[in-house]
């Protein structure tokens, strides 16, 4: 069971070691080795949890609910594997890209300064915070994990000190501090009401607590905290301008994973502790439906690579949360599949954007690059169609499952959200075709050929191949998502693994 602690220990130790090392090459080797080790452990946890096993470590031997519980079930295994894959690809891309100019018209000096001042170490601390958020079994340590993650993200967002970083960094820090303060208040209210912050213990107590408006208030407050972290409307105004300003590899990691931590926390807390708080769930569902449209419409209006994709990422978060909160098992299964799709396709698109910015700058209004960079055009075309949900891509599989589940569930709200999902999909397709027409289409006479780092293009290629593989193996992966959704229905295995014998309801 100590296997569960390794996704925290490996990034923590490697981050400390990276702070002590001075050579750029040795730092890169240590960072890659740590990412490989973390991925290996994540896969080992995922293989065991996908069979229905729940892994638990009670830190220092203190039994729940008195000690710190680290818990891994099928949902945890799924997100840990995603974290490990994206973490490894980000470490590789970052190590390569920091040796080169961040975009056309700039020099490599700023990126070298970022590398020298600890970008790789901060990324390992960030991975530790992300993994801790996925593994923790109580609300207070979830707050601690969020703070570890956020402090590291503050450093990565501001590292380099460019004016856009400082301007957007202030908004990013302030909104997350406000959300963290609200989280502390909600956790304090939960402790005052239940006498515990262990999520499994709270779930058991709620079964015998009976109707109480205070429980609904706590659920709503926690939902608002995680909705802010996940950038749901109207609480996600900080994301579209914040995520594009760090260096490209960090920006891709932020977009692919950090907002998914908020979505994961929403799924975990509401399926485990608050499955009967229908009013709070309907509020989150409504916000998610609006988020899809806002993100898709925002993507149409932008003219810079990563700013457009940041809005598209907001829309993908809306799709994910809609599936998780429609109140059906089929919707949750589709949401878990879409979670995998969203992480992979958003990461691939941000890496493609990073290469495009090296070629022609931040704006995608520079036509004619298809003849000169045909492989980059193919990669973008594949990822953009997947983002929009065009068949037979993985995006179509996920969105079809979401829309079908919404229509089967029925009700005015769910039907309206289904229509919103379809409209947002067409808007995302239009935004992707705008980039295709503006950057790749047209005459190539005036295109300035730029030598792109081979390692960076290789990592981008791997990311696109993963997007294709998700479509090819969509059936088995969707089946795995259905099994995870079944584990979340009632969470009995989770509760029995965490709590002492005889404490689970019904025993």
N, C-alpha and C positions, 0 to 999 in steps of 0.2 A: 504493500500500500504506500510505502514511501516514494514510489514512482510519482505520485501526485505532486510532491514538493519540488521535483526537479525542474519543471518549467519556470519556477521562480528562482531557484538557486543558480541555475546556469547563467541567465542574463545578469543577475545581481553580481556574481563573482566576476564574470567577464567584464562588466562595466567598470568595476573597481580596478581590475587589471589594466584595462584600456586607458584609464586616467593616469596610470603610472608610466606607461610606455611612451617613448619619444619618436621612434622610427615609424614612418608612414607605412612601410611595407609590413612590418611586424604587427602593427595595429590592424591592418587589413586581414592578415592571416588569422589573428586571434578572433576578430569579429566574425569572420566566415565560419571558423571552427565552432564558435559558440552557437551561431545560428543553425548549423548542421546538427549539433548536439540537441538543441532545443526541439528542432523538427523531429528528430528520431524519437525523443521522449513523447512528443505530442502524438505521433503516429501510434506508438505503443499504447498510449492511453486510449486513443480513439478505437483501436482494434478491440480492446477489451470492453469498452463501454457500448459499442455498437451491438454487442451480443446481449445486452440487457444488464450487464454487471454494473454496479455502482461502486466506485472506488472512494474511500474515505480515509483521511488522516486526521486524527484528533491531536493537535499540536501539544507537545510536552505530556501526552498521555491524559490530559484533562478531558473527561467525557462531555459530550454535548448535553445540555446547552451551556455549560459553564466555561468551556474552553473555546479555542479557535478551531473551527472545522474547515478543512479543505475537501471539497466534494467534486467528483467528476462523474457525470452520467452521460447519456448519449448526446444531449445538447452541448454539454461542455466539450466532449470529445470532438464534435463537429467543428466548433469555433476554434478550438486549440489547433487542429490541423490547418485550418485556414490561416490562423495567426502564424504558425510555423512556416508555411509555404511563402506567405507574403513577407514575413520577416527575413527569410533567407534571400529572396529575390531583391528586397530593398537593400540589404547589406551589400550584396554584390553590385547593384546598380549605383549605390552611393559611393562605394570605394572607387568605382571607375569614373563616375561623373564628376567627382570632386577634384579630379586632376585636370579638368578641361573647363573652358568658359561656360557659364550657365546658359547663355543665350547669345545669338549673333550680335556683334557690336560691343561685346564686353571681353575682358581679359580673364585669365584663370586665377588671378591673385585672390579675389574674394572667396572663391571656393576652396583654395588652399588654406586660407585663414580659418574657414569653417572646419576643415578637417583637423587643423592643428589645435583648435580650441574645443575639441571633444565631441564632434558630431556623432561619431560611431559609439562613443560611450553613452551619450544621451539616448541614442536609439536603443541600446540595450536596456537602459533604465525604463524606457517607454514600453519595450516588450515585456519587461517584468510587470509593470503596472497593468498592461492589457491582460496578461495571463492570470494575474492575481484577481482581476475583476471577474474573469470567467470561472475561477476555481473556488472563490470564497463562499462560505455557507452562512454568513450572517451579515446583517446590514451595516454594522459599524466597520467591519473590515472591508466591505464593499466601498464605503466612504474613503477609507485609507487607501485602497487600491486606486480609486479615482484620483486622489490627490497625488500619489506617486506618478501616475500616468500623466496628469495635467502639468505637474512641475516640469517633468521631462519635455512635454510638448511645448511649454512656454519657452524653454531654452532653445529647442529646435526651431520654433517659429521665429524667434528674435535673433538667432545666430547669424551674424553678418551685418546687422544694424542698418540695412537699407531703409529709406524713408517709408516705403509702403509696409515693410515689416513692422516698424515702430507704430505706425498709424493703426494698422489692423490688429497688431498685437495688444494694444490697449483695450480694444473692444473684446477681443478674445479672452483676455485675462479677467476683465470686469464681469462679463456675463457668466463665466465659469465660477468665479468667486461667489456671485449671488446665488447661483444654482447650488453650490456646495453648502452655503449657509442655510438655504432652505432644506437641503438634505439632512443637515444636522438637526434642525428643528423637527423634521418629520421623524427622524430616528429617535429623538428624545421623547416625542409623543408616543411612539410605538413602545418604547421601553416603559414609559409610565403606565400605559394601558395593559401591556402583556407581561411585564416583568422580565422580558428577554428580548434579545435582538437576533437570536438564531432563527433563520428563516424556516427551517423545518419545524422548530418548536412553535413558532407563531402560527404556522399552518395548522398544526394539531390543535392549538388552543382556539383558533377561530371556528373550528368545527363544533365546539361546545359553547362558544361565547354568545351566540344568538345575535339577532339584529341589533346594530349599534351605529348611530350616525357618526360616532367618532372614528370607527373603522373606515367608513366611506371617506371621511376627511383625510385620514392618513394615506389611504390609497390614492386619492386625488393629488395630494402633495407629492408623493413619491412618483406618481405618473408625470407630473409637471417637471420634476427634476430630470427624469430620464428623457422626457420629450425635449427638454432643452439640450441635453447632451447629444441627442439624436438629430437635432436641428429640425424638429417638426414646426410647422406654421402655428402661431406667429413668432415662435421662440427661436427660429433658426436664422434670423437676419444676419447674424455674425459670420456664418459659414462661407457664403459665396465669395466674399472678398478676402477672407482670412486664409483659406486653404491654398490659394494660388501663390502666396508670397514667399514661403520657404523655398529652399532648394528643391529641385525637381523630384528626387527620390523620396525625400521626406514628405513632399506634397502628395505623392502617390500613396504613401503609407497612410497618411492622415485620412485621405478620401476613402481609401479601401476599408480601413479597419476602425478608426477612432469613433466615427459616428455609429458603427455597427456595435460597439460596446454599449452605447446607450440603448440601441434596439434590443440587444441581448438582455440587458437589465430589465427592460420593460417586459419581455417575454418571460423571463425567470420569475420576477416578483408576482406578476399577475396570474401565471399558471400555477404557481406554488402557493402563494399566500392569499391572493385576492381573486380567485376564479369566480366568485359570486357577486363581485362588485360591478354589476352591469352598467350602472350610470357612468362610473369612471371609464369603463371600457368603451362605451359609446362616445364619450367625449374624445378619447384618444383616437378612435376610428374616424370620427368626423375631421379632426385635425389632420390625420394622415391623408384622408381623401383630398383635402384642400392642398396639402403639401405637394402631392403629385402634380397638380395643375400649376401651382406657383413655380415649382422647379422646372417643369417642362417649358412654360412660357418664358421664364427667365433665361433658359438656354437659347431660345430663339433670338433674344434681344442683344446678346453679348457678341463681341467681335474679337475677343482674345481667347486663345486656346484653353488655358486652364480655368479661366473665369466661366466660359461656356460649360465646361465639363463639371465644374463645381455645382452649377445649378442642376445639371443632369444628375449628379449624385444626390442632391436634395430630393429630386423626383423618385429616385430608386429607393431611398429611405422610406418615402411615403408608401410605395408599393409593398415593401417588406412589412411595415407596421400594419397596413390594412389587412394583410393576410393573417397576421398574428392575432388581430383583435376583432375579426368578424364573428368569432364565437363558435366555429365549427372545427372538427378535426381535419377535414379536407383542406380548409383554409390555412390551418397551421402547417400542414404538410407542404402545401404550395409555398408558404412563406419561408420555410426552412430551405427548400430548394432555391427559391429566389435569393435567399441570403448568400448561398454559395455563388450563384450567378453574379449578383451585384458586386461582391468582393472582387471576383476575378476580372469582370469586364471593366469596372471602374479603374482598377489598378492598371490593366493593359492600356486603356485609353490615356491615362495620365502619363505613362511612360512614352507612348507615341507622341503626346503633346510635348514632352521634354525634348525628344529628338527633333521635332518640327521647330521648336523655339531655337535650337542650336542652328538650324538651317536658315530660318528667315525671321526670327524674332517672335515676340509675343502674339502679334496679330496673325490670323489665318487668311487675311486678305493679301495673298501673294501667289497668284495662280501659276500653273504650269509645272508643278513638281511631280506629276505622275510619270512622265517620261524619264525623268532623272532619277527618281526614287520609287520605282514600281513596287518594290517589296513593302515600302512604308505605306503606299496607297492601298495595297491589298490588306495589310494588317489593320489599317483604320477602317476599311470597308467592312471587314468581318466583324470587328468589335462594335462599330456603330450600328450595324444591323442587329446584333445581339442586344445592344442597349435598348433599341427601339422595340424589340420583340417581334422581328420579322421571321416567319417560318423559313427553315427548320431550326433556327438558332435556339440556344438555351433560354434566351429571354422570352421567346414565344412559349416554350414549355411552362415556364414559371408564370407568365402573365395569363396564359390560357387557364391554368389551374386556379389562379386567383379570381379571375372574372367568373368562371364557371361556379366556383364555390359561393361567390357573392350572389349570383342569380339564383342558385339553388336555395340559399338561406332565405331569400326573399325579404320583403320589407322595403319601404320607400327609401330609407337611408342607404341600405346596401345596394339597391338598384342604382341610386344616384352615384354612389362611389364607383360602381362598375362602369357607368358611363364616363365618369371622370378618368378612370384608368385607361379606357379606350382613347379618349381625346388626348390625354397626356402622351400615350404611345405614339400617336400621329405627330404630335408636336416634337417629340424627341427625334422621330424620323426626319422631320423637316429640318431640325437643327443640325443633324448629322449631314444631311445633303447640302446644307449651306456651307459647312466646312469643306465638303468634297468639292463643291463648285468653286469655292473661294481659294482653296489651297492646291488642290490636285489637278483640277481641270484647266484647260486652256493651253496656249502656246508656251513652250519652254525656252524660247530664245533668250529671255532676260534672267533666267534662273542662275543663281550663283551656287556652284557646286561646293559643298562643304564635306570635309572628311569627318565622318562620325566614328566615335570609338567602337571598335568591333565588339568589345565586351558588353557595352550598353545596348547595342543592337541585338546581341544574342539573348540578353535577359528579356528584352522586349519581345523577341520572337517566342521565347518560352512562355511568357505570359499570354500571348495570343493563342499558342497551341493549347494551353490549359482551357481557354474559352471554347475552342473547337472541341476539345475532348469532353467538356461538360455536355455539349450537344450530342456527341456521338454516344456517350454512355449515360444519356439522360434517364433512360428507364431504370437501370439499377440504382443510380444515385437518387432518383425520386423515390424509389422503394425504400432506400435507407432513411430518407427524410420522413417517410410515413411511419417507419418503426420508431424513430425518435419522437414523433408526435404522439404515438401511442404511449410511450414512456411518460410523457408529460401530462397525459390524461389521468388525473388523480395523484400522480407522483408517489404511489405507494412504495415502490422499490427505493426511491430516494429517501423517503421518511424512515423506512425500516433500516436502511443502511446507516443513517446519521444518528438516530435517537436510540437510547437504551431499549432493550427488549421490554415489551409491555407498555411502552409509552405512546405508541402509535395508536391513532383512533381505531376503534373496532376491535381492540385486543383486550 
